[in-house]
Amino acid sequence: MTDMNWIDLRSDTVTQPTAAMRRAMAEAEVGDDVFGDDPTVNRLEAMAAARLGKQAALFVASGTMGNLAAALAHCRRGDEAILGDRAHQVMFEAGGMAALAGVQPRTVPNQPDGKLALEAIEAAIRGDDPHYPRSRLICLENTHNLCWGAVLPLDYLGSVGELAARHGLKLHIDGARIFNAAAALGVPVAQLASAADSITFCLSKGLCAPVGSLLCGSTEFIEQARRARKILGGGMRQAGVLAAAGIVALEQHADRLSEDHDRAQRLAEGLAQIAGIQVLNPQPATNMVYLRFEPDGAPVSAEVIKRAAQHGIRLTGRGDREMRLVTHYWIDDAAVAKVIDFFAGVV
């Protein structure tokens, strides 16, 4: 069974490049990006900056690299960043902020909707005392992976931006799925980025490109981030072959993500009708459906994953009794129906 024959709900990172992307990659005009003369990379960066309402952008290998480059550009060693205790930067980026940037993460609790309480952020900001690290940066995540794909609304983002400015801090948004957030709210993505000093977004999740993320911000900030990318080994030379797919992603995929959200809703509704399954987010905010097997008892996730593979379905567990299912470009209506039928027959 080839990858294209699987129904793969493990993540939207599994998306494969479309035929249009493969053609664009094969035909891409390239140069040396480290010298700044790869025209395809330059075009992608200009498109990303314009789309996000920022002065400049930087093509990076991954969202993790983009987030780390942002920390290096905003902060000095020994500074402190305030972020959620369930943030991707805390949970899934290998401690890079501390290990490589020398920036201390100070976590505050994520609320179920992905927000950080404004009073909790403000309480975490350090005073001017030589005993303390300097508070320099606030980081938010939108959409929020570990909070069921939650979307941070415009008014909240504006409030955090105002709080950061009032205290002389910078605001960075890990916007790996920021286009999903824009689709869910029905607003231009630039509005969701407007309060931030910097923002990353991923090309290789819902936007379907094979590789890469963009870091966006002011011209001065991107100049610093470009130096940080070099430190991290991120100068990719003839990267236009990758950037070409990113251009197609922005032109053809950024505005279709509501289709994935609709399919996630249908998947959640179908699974909720099956005895023994509790859908933890029965109204998915975006493209993620979380479920729990009931009643409590022996672990079941591993067995369900094994049986699903025999039906051409790829799943992943979140512990012994929970799963996350993620819809994306390659999950159509027939796939949703097949997955619901599979769960009805196996639980």
Buried (B, 14 or more C-beta within 10 A) or exposed (E): EEEEEBBBBBBBBBBBBBEBBBBBBEEBEBBBBBEEEBBBBBBBBEBBBBBBBBBBBBBBBBBBBBBBBBBBBBBEEEBBBBBBBBBBBBEEBEEBBEEBBBBBBBBBEBBEBBBBEEEBBEEBBBEEEEEEBBBBBBBBBBBBBBBBBBBBBBEBBEBBBEBBEEEEBBBBBBBBBBBBBBBBBEEEBBBBBBBBBBBBBBBBBBBBBBBBBBBBBBEEBBEBBBEBBEEBEBBBEBBBBBBBBBBBBBEBBBEBBBBBBBBBBBBBBBBEEBEEBBBBBBEBBBBBBBBBBEEEEEEBBEEBBEBBEEEBBBBBBBEEBBBBBBBBBBBEEEBBEBBBEBBBEBB
